[in-house]
Amino acid sequence: MIKTAIVLRLLLSRNKGYSQNEKSDIIDSYEKIAINSNADIRKATVTNAFSGRKRSSMITIALIVESMGFTMLDFGDLYSKITNKQILEFQQNILTQNS
């Protein structure tokens, strides 16, 4: 769950970087992801996937990734590169936010 959340955040961050440089309809928020998906995904479902606290189905993850304009190959490439250090940092950030 955490690795998935990290990758989703990396992809969204990449889109945010693009949207600052170009004036196009780049998906750069949870709301835009929900609206742009080919299925009826609620914003809360998208938020849960990015939080790393709830397990998301692979279908949901694929819809989110594709709605941001990426492929599952992009997702898998980043997923395979996530380190234990990144996972620990993410967990610490989540714990800090909850306290």
C-alpha positions as CSV (number, residue, x, y, z in Angstrom):
1,M,0.0,0.0,0.0
2,I,2.8,2.4,0.9
3,K,4.8,1.7,-2.2
4,T,1.7,2.3,-4.3
5,A,1.0,5.6,-2.5
6,I,4.6,6.7,-3.0
7,V,4.5,6.0,-6.7
8,L,1.2,7.7,-7.2
9,R,2.5,10.8,-5.4
10,L,5.6,10.7,-7.6
11,L,3.5,10.6,-10.8
12,L,1.3,13.4,-9.5
13,S,4.3,15.4,-8.6
14,R,5.6,14.9,-12.1
15,N,2.3,16.2,-13.5
16,K,2.4,19.2,-11.2
17,G,5.8,20.1,-12.5
18,Y,4.6,19.9,-16.1
19,S,1.5,22.0,-15.3
20,Q,3.5,24.8,-13.9
21,N,5.5,25.0,-17.1
22,E,2.7,24.6,-19.7
23,K,-0.8,25.9,-20.0
24,S,-2.6,22.6,-20.8
25,D,-5.1,20.4,-19.1
26,I,-2.6,18.3,-17.2
27,I,-4.1,16.3,-14.3
28,D,-2.5,17.7,-11.2
29,S,-5.0,17.2,-8.4
30,Y,-7.0,14.4,-6.8
31,E,-10.2,16.1,-8.0
32,K,-9.0,16.2,-11.6
33,I,-8.0,12.6,-11.4
34,A,-11.5,11.6,-10.2
35,I,-13.2,13.7,-12.9
36,N,-10.8,12.6,-15.7
37,S,-11.1,8.8,-15.0
38,N,-12.9,6.6,-17.4
39,A,-14.9,5.2,-14.5
40,D,-16.9,6.7,-11.8
41,I,-14.2,7.1,-9.2
42,R,-15.0,9.3,-6.1
43,K,-12.4,11.8,-5.0
44,A,-12.3,10.0,-1.6
45,T,-11.2,6.8,-3.4
46,V,-8.4,8.7,-5.1
47,T,-7.4,10.3,-1.8
48,N,-7.3,6.9,-0.1
49,A,-5.0,5.5,-2.8
50,F,-2.6,8.4,-2.3
51,S,-2.7,8.2,1.5
52,G,-1.2,4.6,1.8
53,R,-3.7,3.9,4.6
54,K,-6.2,1.8,2.7
55,R,-5.7,-1.0,0.2
56,S,-6.8,-0.1,-3.3
57,S,-7.8,-2.6,-6.0
58,M,-5.5,-2.9,-9.0
59,I,-8.4,-1.7,-11.2
60,T,-8.6,1.5,-9.1
61,I,-4.8,2.0,-9.4
62,A,-4.8,1.5,-13.1
63,L,-7.7,4.0,-13.6
64,I,-5.8,6.6,-11.5
65,V,-2.5,6.1,-13.3
66,E,-4.2,6.2,-16.7
67,S,-6.3,9.3,-15.8
68,M,-3.0,11.1,-15.0
69,G,-1.8,10.3,-18.5
70,F,0.7,7.5,-17.5
71,T,0.8,3.8,-18.3
72,M,1.1,0.9,-16.0
73,L,4.6,0.4,-17.4
74,D,5.5,3.9,-16.0
75,F,3.9,2.9,-12.7
76,G,5.8,-0.5,-12.5
77,D,9.1,1.1,-13.4
78,L,8.8,3.6,-10.5
79,Y,7.3,0.9,-8.2
80,S,10.3,-1.4,-8.7
81,K,12.7,1.5,-7.7
82,I,11.1,2.4,-4.4
83,T,13.6,1.8,-1.6
84,N,13.1,0.8,2.1
85,K,14.4,4.3,3.0
86,Q,11.6,5.9,1.0
87,I,9.0,3.6,2.7
88,L,10.3,4.5,6.2
89,E,10.3,8.2,5.4
90,F,6.7,8.0,4.1
91,Q,5.7,6.1,7.3
92,Q,7.3,8.7,9.5
93,N,5.6,11.5,7.6
94,I,2.2,9.8,8.0
95,L,2.8,9.3,11.8
96,T,3.9,12.9,12.1
97,Q,0.7,14.1,10.4
98,N,-1.5,11.9,12.7
99,S,0.0,13.2,15.9
